[in-house]
Amino acid sequence: MERLFVYIGTYTQGNSQSEGIYVYQFDPSTGSLSPVSTVKGIENPSFLKVSPKGGFLYAVSEVFEAQGKPGGELRAYSIDRQNGALSHLNSQSTHGACPCHVNVDQAEQYAMVSNYMGGNIAILPLKKDGSLRPASDVVQHRGCSNVNPERQEGPHAHSVTMSPDNKFVIAADLGQDMLRTYKLDIEEGKLLSVEENRVLTTPGAGPRHMDFHPDGRYVFLVNELENSIISYKYHKETGALKMLSTVSTLPDEFQGESIAADIHVHPNGKFLYASNRGHDSLVIFSIDENTGELKVLGFQSTRGEHPRNFCIDPGGSFLLAANKDSNNIVTFEIDKATGFLWPKGQAVHVPQPVCLAFLELDIN
């Protein structure tokens, strides 16, 4: 017997009514979400990552200062295998302001964090019990493109993506209009810069998030400011990226303001989805598995405002969209043959949802 749980990260500051991280159980027969528990005591848990083996969850606290010290914080939680509930293990500094993304390597030896306002990335060793050790390395990015003076006045590390073979880490820096590849030194817990693999995007593009194709040959980048997706050929021996093509995330006729947010490849490798904040939609692409080329299939309203993050369940049957400004989570059923999305069930009210993460538990 299997159970599906969904962890929801939120913004707690400002006018938000959020209390922290929300845990829901997901019913795949109806598309419904049922509340399980709430984790309080963490400010702005804006990005979450479930460990590859499903035993732990890591959450950034997107703040300028934590525990009276400059910089944000990363928190580790153990997951109850029966009901998905979270128990706080410990916390460590991310050594940079406003961490916005966290990833965990496949061997569950390290967590990697990107600090948006700090303009750097940090790597933190993990203990066997899932708790965090202090950072073993912090890499500061320097310089910026300044094409968009309001958003690109300095380096802004926005995400850290692990290669499928666990050898390389790719950091997307919105402020630099650059992808920076690092070799992961498992023994020393260091991120070793691969200078020849630095990749510049279109000036002003604003690189945000990335996702690999299941076969590991391609990786796709969503650019926040340009509202585009770039396809790259990935060379696993060197970690090098070769640009293949660029496509827009918005309809040709759209004239309003919008910025792209999240990106995910369907588990079957046939489709790609990205979210648009402003157009308030999910764009659906087909993927040519021989060339990595993307083709727009259509757009689906997220039935809410400002869809920041979304997630696809492990079986590839459902997509859940987090609409931050309308305070709701909307479930869509995925047609695995066509890639199209169909609203399923009722929207669930969650204050300021900005990140979603699935967990599948075998409770036999």
C-alpha positions as CSV (number, residue, x, y, z in Angstrom):
1,M,0.0,0.0,0.0
2,E,1.3,3.4,-0.9
3,R,0.4,6.9,0.4
4,L,1.1,10.2,-1.2
5,F,1.9,13.3,0.9
6,V,2.5,16.9,-0.3
7,Y,4.6,19.4,1.6
8,I,3.8,23.1,1.0
9,G,6.2,25.9,1.6
10,T,4.9,29.4,2.1
11,Y,5.7,33.0,2.8
12,T,4.9,33.8,6.4
13,Q,5.9,37.5,6.6
14,G,4.1,40.7,5.6
15,N,0.3,40.3,5.3
16,S,0.4,36.5,5.1
17,Q,-1.7,34.4,7.4
18,S,0.6,31.4,7.0
19,E,2.0,29.5,9.9
20,G,4.9,27.7,8.2
21,I,5.0,24.4,6.3
22,Y,1.8,22.6,5.6
23,V,1.5,18.8,5.2
24,Y,-1.3,17.3,3.2
25,Q,-2.2,13.7,2.2
26,F,-3.1,13.4,-1.5
27,D,-5.8,11.0,-2.8
28,P,-5.0,10.0,-6.4
29,S,-8.4,8.6,-6.9
30,T,-10.1,12.0,-6.4
31,G,-7.3,14.5,-6.6
32,S,-8.2,15.8,-3.2
33,L,-5.8,17.1,-0.5
34,S,-6.5,16.4,3.2
35,P,-4.6,18.4,5.9
36,V,-2.3,16.3,8.1
37,S,-0.2,18.8,10.1
38,T,1.5,22.2,10.2
39,V,5.1,22.9,11.1
40,K,5.4,26.3,12.8
41,G,8.4,28.3,13.9
42,I,10.1,28.8,10.5
43,E,10.0,32.1,8.6
44,N,9.4,32.1,4.9
45,P,10.0,28.4,4.1
46,S,9.9,29.3,0.4
47,F,11.6,26.2,-1.0
48,L,11.5,22.6,0.1
49,K,13.4,19.5,-0.9
50,V,12.5,15.9,0.1
51,S,15.7,13.8,0.2
52,P,16.0,11.1,-2.6
53,K,15.2,8.2,-0.2
54,G,12.3,10.1,1.3
55,G,13.4,10.1,4.9
56,F,14.1,13.8,5.4
57,L,12.9,17.2,4.3
58,Y,15.1,20.4,4.0
59,A,13.6,23.8,4.0
60,V,15.2,27.2,3.4
61,S,14.2,30.2,5.6
62,E,14.2,33.0,3.1
63,V,15.3,35.9,5.4
64,F,18.1,38.4,5.7
65,E,18.9,37.4,9.2
66,A,18.4,34.3,11.3
67,Q,19.2,33.5,14.9
68,G,20.4,37.1,15.3
69,K,23.1,36.6,12.6
70,P,23.3,37.9,9.0
71,G,22.2,35.4,6.4
72,G,19.4,32.9,5.9
73,E,18.9,29.5,7.4
74,L,18.4,25.9,6.2
75,R,16.4,23.6,8.4
76,A,16.4,19.8,8.5
77,Y,13.3,17.7,9.3
78,S,12.8,13.9,9.7
79,I,9.7,12.5,8.1
80,D,7.3,10.1,9.9
81,R,6.9,7.1,7.6
82,Q,3.3,6.5,8.7
83,N,1.7,9.9,8.5
84,G,4.2,12.2,6.7
85,A,4.6,14.5,9.7
86,L,7.8,16.5,10.1
87,S,10.0,16.7,13.2
88,H,12.7,19.4,13.4
89,L,16.2,18.1,13.6
90,N,18.4,21.1,13.5
91,S,19.3,24.3,11.5
92,Q,22.4,25.8,10.0
93,S,23.3,29.2,8.5
94,T,23.3,29.4,4.7
95,H,26.0,32.1,4.8
96,G,24.0,34.4,2.5
97,A,20.8,36.5,2.6
98,C,17.5,35.2,1.3
99,P,18.2,31.5,0.4
100,C,15.6,30.6,-2.3
101,H,16.5,27.0,-3.4
102,V,17.9,23.8,-1.9
103,N,18.9,20.5,-3.4
104,V,20.3,17.2,-2.1
105,D,22.8,15.0,-3.9
106,Q,21.7,11.4,-4.8
107,A,23.9,9.9,-2.1
108,E,22.3,12.1,0.6
109,Q,25.7,13.3,1.7
110,Y,25.2,17.1,1.0
111,A,22.6,19.8,0.8
112,M,23.3,22.7,-1.6
113,V,21.6,26.1,-1.2
114,S,21.5,29.2,-3.4
115,N,21.3,32.5,-1.6
116,Y,19.5,35.0,-3.8
117,M,20.4,38.3,-2.1
118,G,23.7,36.9,-0.9
119,G,24.7,36.0,-4.5
120,N,26.4,32.8,-3.5
121,I,25.9,29.1,-3.0
122,A,26.7,27.0,0.0
123,I,27.2,23.2,0.5
124,L,26.3,21.6,3.9
125,P,27.3,18.1,4.8
126,L,24.5,15.8,6.1
127,K,24.8,13.4,9.0
128,K,23.3,9.9,8.7
129,D,20.4,10.9,10.9
130,G,19.5,13.6,8.3
131,S,20.7,16.6,10.4
132,L,22.9,19.3,9.0
133,R,26.6,20.1,9.6
134,P,27.9,23.6,9.2
135,A,28.7,24.6,5.6
136,S,31.9,23.0,4.2
137,D,32.1,25.4,1.3
138,V,30.6,28.8,0.3
139,V,31.2,30.0,-3.3
140,Q,30.6,33.8,-3.9
141,H,29.5,34.9,-7.3
142,R,30.8,38.3,-8.5
143,G,29.6,40.6,-11.2
144,C,26.3,41.2,-12.9
145,S,24.8,41.9,-16.3
146,N,22.8,44.9,-15.1
147,V,20.6,44.6,-18.2
148,N,17.6,45.0,-15.9
149,P,18.9,47.5,-13.3
150,E,16.1,46.6,-10.8
151,R,16.8,42.9,-10.8
152,Q,20.3,42.4,-12.1
153,E,22.3,45.0,-10.2
154,G,24.3,42.2,-8.6
155,P,24.7,38.4,-8.6
156,H,21.5,36.6,-7.6
157,A,22.0,32.8,-7.4
158,H,18.5,31.4,-8.0
159,S,18.9,27.6,-8.0
160,V,21.3,24.7,-7.7
161,T,20.6,21.7,-9.9
162,M,22.3,18.3,-9.5
163,S,23.3,16.3,-12.6
164,P,21.7,12.8,-12.7
165,D,25.1,11.2,-12.2
166,N,25.8,13.2,-9.1
167,K,29.0,14.6,-10.4
168,F,28.2,18.2,-11.3
169,V,26.1,21.1,-9.8
170,I,24.7,23.8,-12.1
171,A,23.9,27.1,-10.5
172,A,21.6,29.5,-12.3
173,D,22.4,33.1,-11.5
174,L,19.6,35.6,-12.5
175,G,21.8,38.6,-11.8
176,Q,24.7,37.4,-14.0
177,D,22.6,35.9,-16.8
178,M,24.8,32.9,-16.4
179,L,24.9,29.2,-15.7
180,R,27.9,28.2,-13.6
181,T,28.9,24.5,-13.4
182,Y,30.7,23.1,-10.4
183,K,32.2,19.6,-9.9
184,L,31.1,18.1,-6.6
185,D,34.0,16.9,-4.5
186,I,32.3,14.3,-2.4
187,E,35.3,13.6,-0.2
188,E,36.0,17.2,0.8
189,G,32.5,18.7,0.5
190,K,33.7,21.4,-2.0
191,L,32.2,22.9,-5.2
192,L,35.0,23.1,-7.7
193,S,34.4,25.6,-10.4
194,V,34.6,24.4,-14.0
195,E,35.4,27.7,-15.6
196,E,35.2,26.5,-19.2
197,N,31.6,25.4,-18.6
198,R,30.2,28.8,-17.7
199,V,27.4,29.5,-20.1
200,L,25.9,33.0,-20.8
201,T,22.2,33.3,-21.6
202,T,20.6,36.0,-23.6
203,P,21.3,39.4,-21.9
204,G,18.5,40.2,-19.6
205,A,17.1,36.6,-19.6
206,G,17.3,36.1,-15.9
207,P,18.0,32.3,-15.4
208,R,15.9,30.8,-12.7
209,H,15.2,27.1,-12.5
210,M,16.4,24.0,-14.4
211,D,15.3,20.4,-14.8
212,F,16.9,17.4,-16.5
213,H,15.3,15.0,-18.9
214,P,14.9,11.6,-17.4
215,D,17.5,10.1,-19.7
216,G,20.1,12.7,-18.7
217,R,20.9,13.9,-22.2
218,Y,19.1,17.2,-22.0
219,V,18.5,19.9,-19.4
220,F,16.0,22.7,-19.7
221,L,16.3,26.2,-18.2
222,V,13.5,28.6,-17.5
223,N,14.4,32.3,-17.7
224,E,12.3,34.5,-15.4
225,L,12.7,37.9,-17.0
226,E,12.7,36.9,-20.7
227,N,9.8,34.4,-20.3
228,S,11.7,31.7,-22.2
229,I,13.1,28.2,-22.0
230,I,16.5,27.2,-23.3
231,S,17.2,23.6,-24.2
232,Y,20.8,22.3,-23.7
233,K,22.6,19.1,-24.6
234,Y,24.3,17.8,-21.5
235,H,27.7,16.1,-21.8
236,K,28.0,13.9,-18.7
237,E,31.8,13.3,-19.1
238,T,32.7,17.0,-18.7
239,G,29.5,18.6,-17.4
240,A,29.4,20.9,-20.5
241,L,26.2,22.4,-21.8
242,K,25.5,23.0,-25.5
243,M,22.6,25.3,-26.3
244,L,20.1,23.8,-28.7
245,S,17.1,26.2,-28.9
246,T,15.1,28.9,-27.2
247,V,11.3,29.1,-27.0
248,S,8.8,31.5,-25.3
249,T,6.7,30.5,-22.4
250,L,3.9,32.9,-23.4
251,P,1.4,33.0,-26.2
252,D,2.4,35.2,-29.2
253,E,-0.7,37.4,-28.7
254,F,-0.1,38.1,-25.0
255,Q,0.8,41.7,-24.3
256,G,0.6,42.0,-20.5
257,E,3.3,41.7,-17.9
258,S,4.4,38.3,-16.8
259,I,7.5,36.5,-15.4
260,A,8.2,32.8,-15.6
261,A,8.8,30.8,-12.5
262,D,9.1,27.0,-12.3
263,I,9.9,24.2,-14.8
264,H,9.4,20.4,-14.7
265,V,9.8,17.5,-17.1
266,H,7.1,14.8,-17.0
267,P,8.5,11.5,-15.7
268,N,7.8,9.9,-19.0
269,G,10.2,12.3,-20.7
270,K,7.6,13.3,-23.4
271,F,6.4,16.6,-22.0
272,L,7.7,19.8,-20.3
273,Y,5.7,22.3,-18.2
274,A,6.5,25.8,-17.0
275,S,4.6,28.4,-15.0
276,N,3.8,32.0,-15.9
277,R,3.1,34.6,-13.3
278,G,1.0,37.4,-14.8
279,H,-0.4,35.3,-17.6
280,D,-1.3,32.9,-14.7
281,S,-0.8,29.7,-16.7
282,L,1.1,26.6,-17.3
283,V,2.6,26.2,-20.7
284,I,2.7,22.7,-22.1
285,F,5.5,21.5,-24.5
286,S,6.2,18.2,-26.2
287,I,9.8,17.1,-26.1
288,D,11.5,15.5,-29.1
289,E,13.5,12.8,-27.4
290,N,15.9,12.5,-30.3
291,T,16.8,16.2,-30.5
292,G,15.6,17.8,-27.3
293,E,13.5,20.3,-29.3
294,L,10.4,21.7,-27.6
295,K,7.1,22.4,-29.3
296,V,4.2,24.3,-27.7
297,L,1.1,22.2,-27.3
298,G,-1.0,24.7,-25.4
299,F,-1.7,26.7,-22.2
300,Q,-3.7,25.9,-19.1
301,S,-5.0,28.5,-16.7
302,T,-3.8,27.7,-13.1
303,R,-7.2,28.9,-11.8
304,G,-5.5,31.3,-9.5
305,E,-3.1,34.2,-9.4
306,H,0.7,34.2,-9.5
307,P,1.5,30.5,-9.9
308,R,5.0,30.3,-8.5
309,N,5.9,26.6,-8.0
310,F,4.2,23.4,-9.1
311,C,5.0,19.7,-8.8
312,I,4.1,16.4,-10.6
313,D,3.4,13.3,-8.6
314,P,5.9,10.4,-8.8
315,G,3.6,8.4,-11.1
316,G,3.1,11.3,-13.5
317,S,-0.7,11.3,-13.1
318,F,-1.2,14.7,-11.4
319,L,0.2,18.2,-11.4
320,L,-0.4,20.6,-8.4
321,A,0.0,24.3,-8.9
322,A,0.7,26.8,-6.1
323,N,-1.1,30.1,-6.7
324,K,0.6,32.5,-4.3
325,D,-1.5,35.6,-4.6
326,S,-4.9,33.8,-4.6
327,N,-3.8,31.5,-1.7
328,N,-4.7,28.2,-3.2
329,I,-3.5,24.9,-4.5
330,V,-5.2,23.6,-7.7
331,T,-4.9,19.9,-8.8
332,F,-4.8,18.9,-12.5
333,E,-5.0,15.4,-13.9
334,I,-2.4,14.8,-16.6
335,D,-3.3,13.0,-19.9
336,K,-0.1,10.9,-20.3
337,A,-0.8,10.5,-24.0
338,T,-1.2,14.1,-24.9
339,G,0.3,16.0,-22.0
340,F,-2.8,18.1,-21.5
341,L,-4.1,19.1,-18.1
342,W,-7.6,18.8,-16.7
343,P,-8.8,20.4,-13.4
344,K,-9.5,17.7,-10.8
345,G,-11.2,18.2,-7.5
346,Q,-11.6,21.5,-5.6
347,A,-8.9,24.1,-5.0
348,V,-7.4,24.0,-1.4
349,H,-6.9,27.2,0.5
350,V,-3.3,27.6,1.7
351,P,-1.9,31.1,2.7
352,Q,0.8,32.3,0.3
353,P,1.9,28.9,-1.2
354,V,5.2,29.1,-3.1
355,C,6.6,25.6,-3.1
356,L,5.3,22.1,-3.4
357,A,7.0,18.7,-2.9
358,F,5.5,15.2,-3.2
359,L,6.5,12.2,-1.1
360,E,5.4,8.7,-1.9
361,L,5.5,6.2,1.0
362,D,5.2,2.5,0.9
363,I,3.7,1.6,4.3
364,N,3.5,-2.2,3.9
